[in-house]
Amino acid sequence: MKLSRRGLLKEGGVFLLGATAAGLSFSRSGELMSAVAANQETMEVPWPYKKLNPEVVAEKAYHGYYKGACCYGVFDSIVGELRREIGAPYTTIPTSMMIFGEGGVAGIASVCGALNGAAAAIFLITGSMEKEKRELAFSITKELFNWYEQVPLPDYRPSKPKFEIVKSISRSNLCHASVSNWCKVAKVKAFSKERSERCGWLTGSVAKYTVELLNANAEGNFKAIHKLSKEVQSCRSCHDKGGAIENTRGMMDCGGCHFRAPSKHPKI
């Protein structure tokens, strides 16, 4: 909804009175009013992009992890650099909102927070309500998620690590499966300082690869190189759209949580 200048001032006046009654200072209320007046129009995605240094972003993401966890670390490292390089509209985003994604969303351990923050940044920069641009953003996101499942990670080592971290293949984009698989390889507990450091390295790794993908897209040469495995495609031939069972919409590695060949297939 668009407001005329008179309407904006009227609505703002009501807000100002309410804010004052609620105990906000006039100076703070004035700041908020100025922000409202300056941002009558919402800038739709995609937002402008300038190629970033993946190593710089990765290091910032690692430190961001210890400030606001994985989701925040990735999102803030990318948006923060774009804020520095471009300025507005990136100056309008409160990146601290991405703290919600910590530990797979509020510690629930669902989708990996680093991937969550990366997907948000990817869509902000490449996505749109338009189907063609939306599909581009989805393609970049799928490449990132497949990479995360298939590649030994973390593959970024911060400049001053707290511990040396071993790599593992998650076979899942879910926080709990990724953490459990790594803990099994590293022989440490899920709530240890070593595991936390691993997720810091992983946050840097995800931010780094995300920027590499965004840079490639900016150059016009993005190409997905991590495809669903033949095993997963075989599962989907029965369980996905048009299959004999058609009881899932999954586009991730099934073996991270479910049946894994060459084990005996469950009875149908």
C-alpha positions in Angstrom: 0.0 0.0 0.0 1.3 3.4 -1.0 0.8 6.5 1.2 0.6 10.1 0.1 2.9 12.5 1.9 -0.1 13.8 3.9 -1.1 10.2 4.7 2.4 9.3 5.7 2.6 12.3 8.0 -0.8 11.4 9.5 0.2 7.8 10.1 3.6 8.9 11.4 2.0 11.3 13.8 -0.2 8.6 15.2 2.9 6.4 15.5 4.9 9.3 17.2 2.2 9.8 19.8 2.0 6.1 20.4 5.7 5.7 20.7 6.0 8.6 23.1 3.2 7.2 25.2 5.0 3.9 25.2 8.1 5.6 26.7 10.2 6.1 23.6 12.2 9.3 23.6 11.2 12.0 21.1 14.7 11.7 19.5 14.3 8.0 19.0 10.8 8.4 17.7 12.1 11.1 15.3 14.7 8.7 14.0 12.1 6.1 13.3 9.9 8.6 11.6 12.8 9.7 9.3 13.4 6.0 8.4 9.7 5.6 7.6 9.6 8.7 5.4 12.9 7.7 3.6 11.6 4.2 2.8 8.1 4.6 1.4 9.1 2.3 -1.5 10.3 -1.2 -0.8 13.1 -2.2 -3.1 12.2 -5.6 -4.6 14.7 -8.3 -5.2 17.1 -9.0 -6.9 19.4 -6.4 -5.3 22.6 -5.2 -6.9 25.7 -7.3 -6.5 29.5 -6.7 -6.7 31.9 -9.5 -6.8 33.4 -10.3 -3.4 36.5 -11.9 -2.1 35.5 -15.4 -1.0 38.4 -15.7 1.5 37.6 -12.4 3.1 33.9 -13.3 3.4 34.8 -16.8 4.8 36.9 -15.3 7.6 34.2 -12.9 8.5 31.6 -15.7 8.6 33.8 -17.7 10.9 34.0 -14.8 13.4 30.3 -14.1 12.8 29.5 -17.6 13.9 30.9 -16.9 17.4 28.9 -13.7 17.5 25.5 -14.8 16.3 25.9 -18.5 15.2 25.8 -20.2 11.8 22.9 -18.6 9.9 23.8 -15.1 11.0 27.5 -15.7 10.3 26.9 -16.6 6.6 24.3 -13.9 5.9 26.0 -11.1 7.7 29.4 -11.8 6.1 27.9 -11.5 2.6 25.5 -8.7 3.2 28.0 -6.9 5.4 30.6 -6.9 2.6 28.0 -5.7 0.1 27.0 -3.0 2.5 30.6 -1.9 2.6 31.1 -2.1 -1.2 27.7 -0.9 -2.4 25.9 0.8 0.5 22.1 1.1 0.1 19.9 -0.9 -0.1 22.1 -3.3 2.0 22.3 -0.6 4.8 18.6 -1.2 5.5 18.9 -4.9 6.5 19.2 -5.8 10.2 21.3 -8.9 9.7 20.8 -9.8 13.4 17.4 -11.1 12.4 19.2 -14.2 11.0 20.1 -15.3 14.5 16.8 -17.2 14.3 18.6 -19.9 12.2 21.0 -20.9 15.0 21.5 -24.6 15.3 19.0 -25.5 12.6 16.4 -22.9 13.6 16.3 -22.0 17.3 18.4 -25.1 18.1 15.9 -27.5 16.7 18.6 -28.9 14.4 16.6 -29.0 11.2 18.1 -27.4 8.1 21.8 -26.4 8.6 21.8 -22.7 9.7 24.8 -21.9 7.4 22.8 -23.1 4.4 19.7 -21.2 5.6 21.6 -17.9 5.8 23.2 -18.6 2.4 19.9 -19.4 0.7 18.5 -16.1 2.0 21.5 -14.2 0.6 21.3 -16.0 -2.7 17.6 -15.1 -3.2 18.2 -11.5 -2.1 20.8 -11.1 -4.8 19.5 -13.3 -7.6 15.8 -14.1 -6.9 12.5 -12.6 -7.9 8.8 -13.1 -8.1 9.5 -13.6 -11.8 9.7 -17.4 -12.5 12.9 -17.2 -14.6 14.9 -15.3 -11.9 13.3 -17.4 -9.1 14.5 -20.6 -10.9 18.0 -19.2 -11.2 18.1 -18.5 -7.5 16.8 -22.0 -6.8 19.4 -23.6 -9.1 22.3 -21.8 -7.3 20.8 -22.9 -3.9 20.4 -26.5 -5.0 24.1 -26.5 -6.2 25.1 -25.2 -2.7 23.0 -27.8 -0.9 24.3 -30.7 -3.1 27.9 -29.6 -2.6 27.3 -29.5 1.2 26.0 -33.1 1.2 28.7 -34.5 -1.1 32.0 -32.8 -0.3 34.3 -33.4 2.7 33.8 -30.4 4.9 34.8 -28.0 6.4 37.2 -27.0 3.7 37.9 -23.5 5.1 40.5 -23.1 7.8 40.3 -19.8 9.7 43.5 -17.7 10.2 43.5 -18.4 14.0 41.6 -21.6 14.7 40.8 -22.7 18.3 41.2 -26.4 17.3 42.3 -28.4 14.3 39.2 -29.9 12.7 38.8 -33.1 10.7 36.5 -33.3 7.7 33.5 -35.5 7.1 30.8 -36.0 4.4 27.4 -35.0 5.8 25.2 -36.8 3.3 22.5 -34.5 4.6 21.7 -30.8 4.7 20.1 -31.3 8.1 21.9 -29.9 11.2 21.4 -33.0 13.4 22.6 -35.5 10.7 25.5 -33.3 9.7 26.7 -32.9 13.3 26.2 -36.5 14.2 28.1 -37.8 11.2 31.0 -35.4 12.0 31.0 -36.3 15.7 31.3 -40.0 14.7 34.3 -39.3 12.5 36.0 -36.8 15.0 35.1 -38.9 18.0 33.9 -36.0 20.0 30.6 -35.0 21.6 27.9 -32.9 20.0 28.0 -30.2 22.7 31.8 -30.0 22.9 33.9 -26.9 22.1 35.5 -28.9 19.2 32.1 -29.4 17.6 31.3 -25.7 18.0 34.6 -24.9 16.3 33.8 -27.3 13.5 30.5 -25.4 12.9 32.5 -22.2 12.8 34.8 -23.6 10.1 31.7 -24.9 8.3 30.1 -21.5 8.4 33.2 -20.0 6.7 33.2 -22.9 4.2 29.5 -22.3 3.2 30.0 -18.5 3.0 33.0 -19.0 0.8 31.4 -21.4 -1.7 28.2 -19.2 -1.8 30.3 -16.2 -2.8 32.1 -18.3 -5.4 28.7 -19.2 -6.9 27.5 -15.6 -6.8 30.7 -14.4 -8.4 30.3 -17.0 -11.2 26.7 -16.0 -11.7 27.8 -12.3 -11.9 30.2 -13.3 -14.6 27.5 -15.1 -16.5 29.2 -18.5 -16.1 27.4 -20.2 -13.2 27.0 -23.9 -13.8 25.8 -26.6 -11.4 28.4 -29.3 -11.0 27.1 -31.3 -8.0 24.2 -33.4 -9.2 21.9 -35.8 -7.2 23.6 -39.2 -7.1 22.4 -42.1 -9.1 21.3 -43.7 -5.8 19.1 -40.8 -5.0 17.7 -40.6 -8.5 16.9 -44.3 -8.2 15.0 -43.6 -4.9 13.1 -40.7 -6.5 12.0 -42.8 -9.5 9.6 -44.6 -7.1 9.1 -42.1 -4.3 8.9 -38.8 -6.1 6.4 -37.2 -8.5 5.0 -39.7 -11.0 6.6 -42.7 -9.3 4.8 -45.9 -8.2 4.7 -44.7 -4.5 5.0 -40.9 -4.8 5.2 -40.3 -1.1 8.0 -37.7 -0.9 9.1 -34.4 -2.4 12.7 -34.8 -1.3 15.6 -33.6 -3.4 18.4 -34.5 -0.9 20.6 -37.5 -0.2 18.2 -40.2 1.2 21.1 -42.1 2.7 21.8 -39.5 5.3 18.8 -40.6 7.3 17.0 -43.5 5.6 17.7 -46.7 3.7 21.2 -46.9 2.1 22.4 -49.3 -0.5 23.7 -52.0 -0.6 21.5 -52.8 2.5 18.4 -54.8 1.9 15.6 -52.6 0.7 12.5 -52.4 3.0 9.4 -54.3 1.9 7.0 -52.3 -0.2 
